[in-house]
Amino acid sequence: MESVITIILIGFAVIMIYDIIGSLLSRHFGFEYVWWAFGSFIIYGIFTSYIDSSSGLLTALLGSFLLGVFDATAGILIATKLKAHIKEKDKEVIKINFSLIFQMGIIAVIMGLIAVLAF
């Protein structure tokens, strides 16, 4: 089994690639980038379930929190730099700050816990 750190780093890479693809597609096709968040929830669930199977629930939830924090920082920076299609009113909501970062971490934990309990 891979180490938890390796799994989390792979998760960071998956989220980064997903955010790049989502940003480019939303800019090209004009759909709202915020809808791309549902795929992130699936990524959180998959990685949380995988970590849970090898290292336990507490470690899995911590890993999920870290994935959410990464998505709230790097993901938003990627979307901004690649000019993803985001409405002006949504730009005010998704500014990177402690509150947003913490909320995304908690959302990732909730999505991960749902996935662990469901599967």
C-alpha positions as CSV (number, residue, x, y, z in Angstrom):
1,M,0.0,0.0,0.0
2,E,1.1,3.5,-0.7
3,S,1.7,5.9,2.2
4,V,-1.0,8.3,3.1
5,I,1.2,11.2,2.1
6,T,1.6,9.7,-1.4
7,I,-2.1,9.2,-1.7
8,I,-2.8,12.8,-0.6
9,L,-0.2,14.1,-3.0
10,I,-1.9,12.1,-5.8
11,G,-5.2,13.6,-4.7
12,F,-3.7,17.1,-5.0
13,A,-2.6,16.4,-8.5
14,V,-6.0,15.0,-9.5
15,I,-7.7,18.1,-8.1
16,M,-5.3,20.4,-9.9
17,I,-5.8,18.6,-13.2
18,Y,-9.6,18.6,-12.6
19,D,-9.5,22.3,-11.9
20,I,-7.5,23.1,-15.0
21,I,-9.8,21.1,-17.2
22,G,-12.9,22.7,-15.6
23,S,-11.5,26.2,-15.9
24,L,-10.7,25.8,-19.6
25,L,-14.0,24.1,-20.4
26,S,-16.0,26.7,-18.5
27,R,-14.3,29.6,-20.3
28,H,-14.6,27.9,-23.7
29,F,-18.2,26.8,-23.4
30,G,-19.4,29.5,-21.1
31,F,-20.9,27.4,-18.3
32,E,-20.6,28.4,-14.7
33,Y,-17.4,27.1,-13.1
34,V,-19.1,26.8,-9.7
35,W,-21.0,23.8,-11.0
36,W,-17.7,22.0,-11.4
37,A,-17.6,21.7,-7.6
38,F,-19.7,18.5,-7.7
39,G,-16.9,16.7,-9.4
40,S,-14.6,17.8,-6.6
41,F,-17.0,16.3,-4.1
42,I,-16.6,12.9,-5.9
43,I,-12.9,13.2,-5.8
44,Y,-13.0,13.9,-2.0
45,G,-15.1,10.8,-1.6
46,I,-12.9,8.5,-3.6
47,F,-9.7,9.5,-1.9
48,T,-11.3,9.4,1.6
49,S,-12.6,5.9,0.9
50,Y,-9.3,4.8,-0.4
51,I,-7.4,6.2,2.6
52,D,-10.0,4.8,5.0
53,S,-9.4,1.3,3.6
54,S,-5.7,1.4,4.3
55,S,-5.2,3.8,7.2
56,G,-8.5,4.2,9.1
57,L,-11.3,6.7,9.3
58,L,-9.6,9.5,11.3
59,T,-6.6,9.6,8.9
60,A,-9.0,9.5,5.9
61,L,-11.0,12.5,7.2
62,L,-7.8,14.4,7.9
63,G,-6.7,13.6,4.3
64,S,-10.0,14.7,3.0
65,F,-9.8,18.0,4.9
66,L,-6.3,18.6,3.3
67,L,-7.8,17.9,-0.2
68,G,-10.5,20.5,0.5
69,V,-8.0,23.1,1.7
70,F,-5.9,22.5,-1.4
71,D,-8.9,22.8,-3.6
72,A,-9.9,26.1,-1.9
73,T,-6.5,27.6,-2.4
74,A,-4.8,26.2,-5.5
75,G,-8.1,25.4,-7.2
76,I,-9.4,29.0,-7.0
77,L,-6.0,30.3,-8.0
78,I,-6.1,28.1,-11.1
79,A,-9.6,29.1,-12.0
80,T,-8.6,32.8,-11.6
81,K,-5.5,32.5,-13.7
82,L,-7.2,30.5,-16.4
83,K,-10.1,32.9,-16.5
84,A,-12.8,30.4,-15.7
85,H,-16.4,31.6,-16.3
86,I,-17.4,32.9,-12.9
87,K,-20.2,35.5,-12.4
88,E,-19.2,38.7,-10.7
89,K,-21.4,38.1,-7.7
90,D,-19.8,34.7,-7.2
91,K,-16.3,36.2,-7.4
92,E,-17.1,38.1,-4.2
93,V,-18.1,34.8,-2.5
94,I,-15.1,32.7,-3.5
95,K,-12.2,35.0,-2.5
96,I,-9.5,33.1,-0.8
97,N,-9.7,33.7,2.9
98,F,-9.6,31.6,6.1
99,S,-13.3,31.2,6.2
100,L,-13.6,29.8,2.7
101,I,-10.6,27.5,3.2
102,F,-12.0,26.1,6.4
103,Q,-15.5,25.7,4.9
104,M,-14.1,23.8,1.9
105,G,-12.1,21.6,4.3
106,I,-15.2,20.8,6.3
107,I,-17.3,20.2,3.1
108,A,-14.5,17.8,1.9
109,V,-14.7,15.9,5.3
110,I,-18.5,15.7,5.0
111,M,-18.4,14.4,1.4
112,G,-15.6,11.9,2.4
113,L,-17.6,10.7,5.4
114,I,-20.7,10.2,3.3
115,A,-18.6,8.1,0.8
116,V,-17.1,6.0,3.5
117,L,-20.5,5.3,5.1
118,A,-22.1,4.6,1.7
119,F,-19.4,2.3,0.4
